Amino acid sequence: MLRRKDRTAKASEAKALSRIPALLRGVKPDVALSFMPDGGDTLIASYNVHKGIGLDRRFDPARTIAVIREMSADVIALQEASGRFGERASLLDLDRLAHECGLVPAPVSGPDGQHGWHGNLILFREGTVTSARQLSLPGVEPRGAVVIDLTLTAGPLRIIAAHLGLLRHSRARQVETLLSVAEARDGRPTLLMGDLNEWRLGRRSALAGLAPDFGPLHATLPSFPSRFPVLALDRVLGKPHDLICGVELHDTPLARVASDHLPIKASIRLGAAAQGAAGGAHRTVAA
């Protein structure tokens, strides 16, 4: 049985979700300002897996894993990898993910039986996690984020994986919380990625507060709903701004049915960013 807090949050979420058809009415897909050029050394992805339930309303976590395998990403942030309310049970077979995709989870001390935190799960191919923490995000709904420091072959990276709320004022407060953990002590580059639930651009966007630190905020790719995507809810943003050299949708027949969101991928120049950060730190000390 759901606790009163969960029932209240679920009712608020249902009310916000009920507004989506009206929001979609008359909306045209955003102009894709994004691209995937050559030159990146690391492939990043973000995917709201919709609790393993596809547009055909079938619960099929094996199909979710098949989409993840299609992407061949070095790092991937998943949202809704566990139930949203009640026991929040995990849904994906981690052994199968390791065997079929070569991906392992970043260690996060969530409740027993749960992968990740509030449905946020970070998987990576080769590397070492030197720190990991989870954040509870402010707002009406139960939302969270995972923050890890990861050293990959191409260099060190901080990753903030989040699933922001459906209410705009909650998202604005959640962005403030995420900004408070964006800066790593060693100056390593940072990625903020996930289902940020915001399609607006400019000052009307709840993400506007990210602009001084993260980009490219203008590079929007409609990812929802997966059958005919018109809203750019899913983002990969980098700090510094030139960390990301391109983004694209992972739009395949399987991805269009496996979830209500399409995954997005980003190519990053991690080696160059890490060298720049090290050089900047050296110059600062010398000064």
Summary of the structure (lengths in Angstrom):
residues: 287
radius of gyration: 18.0
end to end distance: 60.9
largest distance: 60.9
contacts: 995
relative contact order: 0.18
helix: 29%
strand: 28%
